[in-house]
Amino acid sequence: MDNFVYVGKIVGTHGIKGEVKIISDSDIKDQVFIPNFNIYLNKEKLLKIASFRHHKIYDMVILNGYNNINEVLDFVGMKVYVKREDLNIKDYILTDLIGLDVIWNNQKVGYVQDVISNKNNILLEIKGEKHFYIPKCADYLKKVDLTNKQIIVQDIGGLMI
């Protein structure tokens, strides 16, 4: 498992005081976008969050030591990561599911290609012989086994088109 966890991407700046706009649908952003939390741009550049606010679809962040738009313009387009050990993770986070095999009726039906979240649902995109989606809910996910890199699912017959 990678020590870095992807949380979003810097897509622009806001104003002239060095605020950056981040697009993130991460399930851990409430742990990340807080003052004094360490983030890494492209897994390399360590920065500390000075302040955070939410605006429309963006997570707006001011970084410690950056007070001018000209200082943050080069950050646009960079991916934002955090170190796994800096997080309070009980079981797993959504990005841990990507790449896991999906087992239904003791047979592999594919693997998790992506996790898609919107305001109402979290869907696992499954790629195999068939391409389909499974809602991330207890009705479908029986067991997530990170050790054996698989997800045991139940009752997905109607979802496999």
WOFENQUI-V629171 format. One line per field, one symbol per residue. psi: psi as a letter, one per 30 degrees, with the letter a starting at -180 (. if undefined). burial: + if it has 9 or more other ideal C-beta (glycine too) atoms within 8 Angstrom, else -. A space follows every 50 residues. Layout:
psi->???
burial->???
This chain:
psi->kkfkkkfakjfalkagggkkkkkkgkfgfffeilkgkklkkhgejklkke lklkjcgljkkkkkfjgkefffeffkfkkkllkefflikedllefffkfk kkkkhgkkfaljelkkkafelkkkjkkbelklkkkjlffejekjjeeghl kkllhgeffj.
burial->---++++++++-++---+++++++-+-++--+++--+++++-----+++- -+-----++++++--+-++--+--++-+++++++--+-----++++++-+ ++++---+++++--+++----+++++-+-+-+++++---++--+++---+ +++--+--+--
